[in-house]
Amino acid sequence: MNTEQSAYWHTVQETMVTFHGIDRDAAKAKIERYRVALLETGDVLALELATHEEPFYLATQLAGRKVVEPTASQAKVYAQIMKRCTEEAVAFGAMDELFQETKQRLIQIESKAKGVLRRKQSAESRRQKLAVSA
């Protein structure tokens, strides 16, 4: 996880805590389950693409709430959360310690997903060769 990704996931966690009253450990667990579920789909880019969603909206979804635009006062607090999480990620490097419990599992799942993708591509390539030679 790079610094930008670390800041993203930390922002999601802090947004869940601040705006939805979710306990920090519970928020971390929800995020970890979400990340694992993305990797288990076998789409190796899914987790990378997930970080393109606005952290406020993802935090709201993970909290089980209806996604709405933040109010002006919420937007100010959210901007402060984003700034703080980004500064912390830069100052401390990628904050993988937030997700140490699942980091090894994520690596294993990602490796398995890449293997499945390679086998699918190889099988498809063999099918195409057979179709061409037939």
C-alpha positions as CSV (number, residue, x, y, z in Angstrom):
1,M,0.0,0.0,0.0
2,N,1.5,3.3,-1.0
3,T,1.1,6.6,0.9
4,E,-1.8,7.8,-1.2
5,Q,-3.7,4.5,-0.6
6,S,-2.9,4.6,3.1
7,A,-4.3,8.1,3.4
8,Y,-7.4,7.1,1.5
9,W,-8.3,4.1,3.7
10,H,-7.4,6.1,6.8
11,T,-9.8,8.9,5.7
12,V,-12.5,6.3,5.1
13,Q,-12.0,4.9,8.6
14,E,-11.9,8.4,10.3
15,T,-15.0,9.4,8.3
16,M,-16.9,6.4,9.6
17,V,-15.9,7.2,13.2
18,T,-16.6,10.9,13.0
19,F,-19.8,11.1,10.9
20,H,-21.4,7.7,11.6
21,G,-20.3,7.1,15.2
22,I,-18.7,3.7,14.4
23,D,-16.1,2.5,16.8
24,R,-12.6,2.8,15.3
25,D,-12.0,-1.0,15.5
26,A,-15.4,-1.8,14.0
27,A,-14.7,0.7,11.2
28,K,-11.3,-0.9,10.5
29,A,-12.9,-4.4,10.5
30,K,-15.5,-3.2,8.0
31,I,-12.9,-1.7,5.7
32,E,-10.8,-4.9,5.9
33,R,-13.8,-7.1,5.0
34,Y,-14.5,-4.7,2.1
35,R,-11.0,-4.9,0.8
36,V,-10.8,-8.7,1.1
37,A,-14.2,-9.0,-0.7
38,L,-12.8,-6.9,-3.6
39,L,-9.8,-9.1,-3.9
40,E,-11.8,-12.3,-3.7
41,T,-13.7,-11.3,-6.8
42,G,-10.5,-12.2,-8.7
43,D,-10.3,-8.8,-10.3
44,V,-6.8,-7.7,-9.3
45,L,-7.5,-4.1,-10.2
46,A,-10.7,-3.8,-8.1
47,L,-8.9,-2.7,-5.0
48,E,-6.9,-0.1,-6.9
49,L,-10.0,1.2,-8.6
50,A,-11.9,1.4,-5.3
51,T,-9.7,4.2,-4.1
52,H,-11.1,6.4,-6.9
53,E,-14.4,6.7,-5.0
54,E,-14.8,9.7,-2.7
55,P,-13.8,8.4,0.8
56,F,-16.9,10.2,2.3
57,Y,-19.3,8.2,0.1
58,L,-17.5,4.9,0.7
59,A,-17.5,5.5,4.4
60,T,-21.2,6.2,4.3
61,Q,-21.9,3.0,2.3
62,L,-19.7,0.9,4.6
63,A,-21.5,2.4,7.6
64,G,-24.8,1.1,6.1
65,R,-26.2,4.6,5.6
66,K,-27.8,6.3,2.6
67,V,-25.3,8.2,0.7
68,V,-26.1,12.0,0.6
69,E,-24.0,15.1,-0.1
70,P,-22.3,16.4,3.1
71,T,-23.7,19.6,4.6
72,A,-21.5,22.7,4.6
73,S,-20.4,22.0,8.2
74,Q,-19.8,18.4,7.5
75,A,-17.7,19.3,4.4
76,K,-15.5,21.5,6.6
77,V,-14.9,18.7,9.1
78,Y,-14.4,16.2,6.3
79,A,-11.8,18.5,4.6
80,Q,-9.9,18.6,8.0
81,I,-10.1,14.8,8.2
82,M,-8.7,14.4,4.7
83,K,-5.9,16.9,5.4
84,R,-4.9,15.2,8.7
85,C,-5.0,11.7,7.2
86,T,-2.9,12.8,4.3
87,E,-0.4,14.6,6.5
88,E,-0.1,11.5,8.8
89,A,0.4,9.2,5.8
90,V,3.2,11.4,4.4
91,A,4.8,11.8,7.9
92,F,4.6,8.2,8.9
93,G,4.8,6.6,5.4
94,A,2.3,4.1,4.3
95,M,0.3,3.2,7.4
96,D,0.0,-0.5,6.8
97,E,-0.3,-1.1,10.5
98,L,-3.9,-0.1,10.2
99,F,-4.5,-3.3,8.3
100,Q,-1.9,-5.7,9.6
101,E,-4.5,-8.3,10.5
102,T,-5.5,-8.8,6.9
103,K,-2.4,-7.7,5.0
104,Q,-1.1,-11.3,4.7
105,R,-4.5,-12.5,3.6
106,L,-4.8,-9.8,1.0
107,I,-1.4,-10.7,-0.4
108,Q,-2.4,-14.4,-0.6
109,I,-5.8,-13.6,-2.2
110,E,-4.2,-11.2,-4.7
111,S,-1.6,-13.9,-5.6
112,K,-4.3,-16.5,-6.0
113,A,-6.4,-14.1,-8.1
114,K,-3.4,-13.4,-10.4
115,G,-2.9,-17.1,-10.8
116,V,-6.5,-17.6,-11.7
117,L,-6.3,-14.8,-14.2
118,R,-3.1,-16.3,-15.8
119,R,-4.8,-19.7,-16.0
120,K,-7.9,-18.2,-17.7
121,Q,-5.8,-16.2,-20.1
122,S,-3.7,-19.3,-20.9
123,A,-6.9,-21.4,-21.5
124,E,-8.4,-18.7,-23.7
125,S,-5.1,-18.5,-25.7
126,R,-5.2,-22.3,-26.2
127,R,-8.9,-22.1,-27.3
128,Q,-8.0,-19.4,-29.8
129,K,-5.1,-21.4,-31.2
130,L,-7.4,-24.5,-31.5
131,A,-10.1,-22.4,-33.2
132,V,-7.6,-21.0,-35.7
133,S,-6.1,-24.4,-36.5
134,A,-9.5,-26.0,-36.9
